[in-house]
Amino acid sequence: MAADGSSRAALEDFIIHEARLLDARRFRDWMALFADDGTYWVPAVPDQKSPFDQASLFYDDRDLMKTRVERLEHPRIHVQTPPSRTAHLIGNVVVEESDQAKGEYVVGSTLIVAEYRDDAQRIFAGRQRHHLRRHGETFRIVQKRVDLINCDGAFEAVAVPI
Amino acid sequence: MRNGHAEEIGKLIEPGRVHRRVYTDPDLFDLEMERIFGRAWLFVGHTSQVPNPGDFITTDLGRQPVIMVRHRDGSVQVLLNRCTHRGAKVVNERRGHAPRLTCCYHGWTFDTDGRLMTVPVPEGCAENFDKDAFGLARAPRVGEYRGFVFASLAPKGQNFEDHIGPVKGNIDDLVDRAPDGALALDAGMHRYVYNGNWKLQVENVLDSYHVPFGHASTVNKDGVQFARREGDQKGAMVVETEKKQTAASWKDRKSFIAGNGHGWTSNTTLDDGKRSSPAFDEYKKVLAEKVGAERANDILTPRLHNSLIYPNMSIMGLNIHVRVIKPIAVDRTEVTIYPIRLVGAPEAMNFGNIRLLNVTHSAASFVQTDDLESFVRAQKGLQSTMTDWVDISRGLGAEEPDRERNATRELATHEMVVRAQYKAWLGYMHEAA
């Protein structure tokens, strides 16, 4: 147990909570988990060094995230008619870095997401890393990075965050 | 249809309408691969993707797997990616570097100009075996304009200059934006696929009619789209919400055709006077230092939204990228979108372009996803045999000459560009290979 209560269990609970908000399509609540300087990144090449000089599947700061969420709430988002249903499974959770003084943590985990929409089901799989910052009794996401095993593959439309 | 009699193909295209089989008939798709992708000038890649000898990318031209590779003499070669021995694909990576190209199966090794160099266990070769006759096949014709490499798989046909001529200005419009006068397609790529015919994507790139409805979810309550260019505070006015109709500035956009199936649309109206950000301002300064303030202003005056270089690529002038359309099957298409790095521009400007392209054209973007949904639904709807025809008649007869570009012009919410694509389509399809 970490001195400030940031135990492995608390960190794991937090990233499971984050995934459950996506599965519940509570996108606005999901966005609220990010720090003001938080980013959501899904690279488009393995081991991508930077989002700045290469294309990414997603690289949203809070402004872009807000546009994304507003669009997901829009009644005429055709690619969500019908909406996606997702189920996230998170395992192999490891606290990779822990800075108690600053209240910053990096949590790695393995992710499998099943998505069903319009009579078709598909699977996303990969490793994810959450860079978290302590925020009162909970955390804020400084960066969520998802490295899909097929990140450089060709995708059918991806309408909801992974 | 299998024989592709000209008369029968001609019946599929009428003024203002196209038969559904053009999108759904697998035999017609086979014929397209032979007659269009087997001989048209197709975009292969950009020279910046293979800067050094031995650098290569692989792609497909229709059904032909090819390697675009830089040879020692500096030339860019377009080679068929098929071993001349037993047919295996020689290069299996999408891009990379190799001083020689070696087949994985029996180790036949080719030079980067396709020449067969070595064969393992040469004493087993037939007595009259001639290595020179076993080089990798080459695309019979290769052409390049300002780094954009095109190839034709037919030894004869329209020459490259006549093909690219009408749209050289559209390529210039993009390349001239780079302070060093060169582009680099080295910032990765977006790749998406959909269960629909390739022409659905080709038709869509110049379709301004679909935006207010198809992309309604990208437009805010004031009818304005999100900002898509570095330095813009907001995007284009798409809908006049009070009147619940497409905005006048949107309806005023023009589309253009200039032969060969090519076409383009005029720029999206944005408040360019207010375009400003640290990255954009610095970029503008750097460009002006290179080419002079007047020329820089001219270069930065938007003229083009999308340009289609028929049949397989487009260039976007708004949030800049190159798009390559690859037919897989009659109802399956893969598209690659390359972000563009303006060589000599501040990195922050290039990052701005890359970042905004993520949200407009990645497989997870705000814009492209709704287009993909429309393509998929079009393919599903076109399965219906109860209605034969697809309507492309908007603005039929309203075309007018545009002397400035030696082109033909019409409102961009009309369908002249699609009709022009089918005119080119018929031109290729009519003629037996």
Interface residues (C-beta under 8 A of the other chain):
Chain A: V42 A44 V45 Q48 P51 F52 D53 Q54 A55 S56 L57 F58 Y59 D60 L64 T67 R68 E70 R71 H74 R76 I77 H78 V79 T81 D152 G153 A154 F155 E156 A157 V158 A159
Chain B: R94 A187 G188 M189 H190 R191 Y192 V193 Y194 N195 F213 G214 A216 S217 T218 N220 F226 E334 I337 P339 R341 E347 N350 F351 I354 R355 L357 N358 V359 S362 A363 A364 F366 Q368 T369 D370 L372 E373 S374 R377
